[in-house]
Amino acid sequence: MANRKLAVVEEERKNVLPARLMTIGTSKVLRRISSLQVCKHLPCAVFSFSFTTSQDFFATFEQLRFVRSHLFKQPSDNAGLNNSILLAEQVLEPRLEMLEILLTLAVIASTTFTAILLMLPTRYIKHSPPKPKLRSSDEPKVSVQVLVLGDIGRSPRMQYHAMSIAKNGGRVDLVGYMESKPHPEVLDNPDINIVPLSPPPPILRSKAIPFIIAGPLKVLWQIWTIFYTLSYSSKPARWLLVQNPPSIPTLFVAFIVCFLRNTHLIIDWHNYGWTILAGTRGPQHPFVKISKFYESRLGSWVPTASFTVTDAMAKQLREKPYNVKSPIFTLHDRPAAIFQPISNSTKRRAFLERIPETMEHSDAIMDDKTRLLVSSTSWTPDEDFNLLLEALCEYSASSQSLPPILAIITGKGPQKQMYLDRIALLTKQSKLKNVSISTAWLSTEDYATLLACADLGVCLHMSSSGVDLPMKVVDMFGAGLPVVGYGNYASWNELVQEGVNGCGFVTSDDLVRTLERLFGDTNGKELATLRKGAVKEGSRRWDDEWNGVAGRLLGLCE
């Protein structure tokens, strides 16, 4: 009877088991081997196989080898079972190799993921504003990162943001390029920490490399420097206030940083980056279309809130293509405290005699024999300086009895040298007989005093979007200086009231007629009326506007 059972088992071992090794799972094969009567003398533990873990798999493979090499000393007596186990090894070995690869990849992935977690920037974990009873005397009410992808010293609105936050008990990390000297209050305030961005390499800023190559490389550089500076060079903050434009790559990097650091994002819309780009590349340029799509999409769903410089811009952002659903607050530009009118003639004369641009003309300016005209420009295509040059040439050639003009042009920009060459040529051609033009780069204090000493301010800003306003006009009003400016865009009337605090023009003919009318009036009645209106408009200061809008949003003001 026993011999018959062994015969049946042997037949099954020879014919059935090898075939099934190719068609059924390895674990089932091994369980089948353990059920054979010929193996009844082996410990059951040898074939108790489970593949729930990689350790079980390796143990199983080693058990098979042990069975084949140690328990079967006589291959002739146990050749069939030895071959079956060999086949099982052959089935398991590729899976073992695959498992080794998977385990290696798992270790690499796990190590990489752990390293990434350790390298992530610290997150903001406190509430804003903190409860007064839990906040120490030296702990700020709120912490804010202010990002300027540009020169901090030439970004007055963002500097004013920083000063207002610090003034109301907040802590500020002001991030941007340090190309010119910032406002004195920014430098002297211990609650404002300036965190400089590393500028791109000189070769990317030169014209040695075509724009199609240098542009993307510059963007990659900016992405890394902005991300590293916001994430690792400054403390985690409750709010990140970003100036727009530029939107590339600022909005994208700001979104990533805010996600990683548990920070709320506020976009301060000064204008639209894609409209500025369209002014130089054309509205149908591929880069312009990409920029418009990028700016409108990120601008619509990234920010927690938005500030705009005009009501017209706020209205436009709620419509296509932006469709911004988050809160939008209009925060009009207002002059800082440093811009003040000067009524004391002694102080006015002392300043005019101090700076070289007005030193030779100080007596004539004080006696109203020479009119002092000031224009601040960025020397870029969106400010057509030709309008002013053509108007001054026509003024010089006028048949009327008009006083001489001393025009001082402040600012830096890419087209400055081109216009300086043209001014020199016009002077050589005697087309500016009654006009003197000087350029200057002044400190904030001297610039504010120069505006207060001038007779008229000129703004050449041409809005690329039609809904922004130039900060320079606000500063002029703060110094009590009436303004004539290019006014062919929708938001101009939000700031300048025709005949009340200034005048608008579209062409150089419009401008020269305004200059002849204002400076040709020997009584100076109209100019005095405009100055009175400018003083009134400038009486509402930045702090008054900021506290009621931004201060309340940030939790710094009631």
Secondary structure by P-SEA (a helix, b strand, c coil): caaaaaaaaaaaaccccccccccccaaaaaaaaaaccccccccccccccccccaaaaaaaaaaaaaaaccccccccccaaaaaaaaaaaaaaaaaaaaaaaaaaaaaaaaaaaaaaaaaccccccccccccccccccccccbbbbbbbcccccccaaaaaaaaaaaaacccccccccccccccccccccccbbbbbccccccccccccccccaaaaaaaaaaaaaaaaaaccccccccbbbbbcccccaaaaaaaaaaaaabbbbbbbccccaaaaaaaccccccaaaaaaaaaaaaaacccccbbbbccaaaaaaaaccccccccbbbbbcccccccbbbbccaaaaaaaaacccccccaaaaaaaccbbbbbbbccccccccaaaaaaaaaaaaaccccccccbbbbbbbccaaaaaaaaaaaaaaacccccbbbbbbcccaaaaaaaaaaccbbbbcccccccccccaaaaaaaaaccccccccccccccccccccccbbbbccaaaaaaaaaaaaacccaaaaaaaaaaaaaaacccaaaaaaacccccccccc
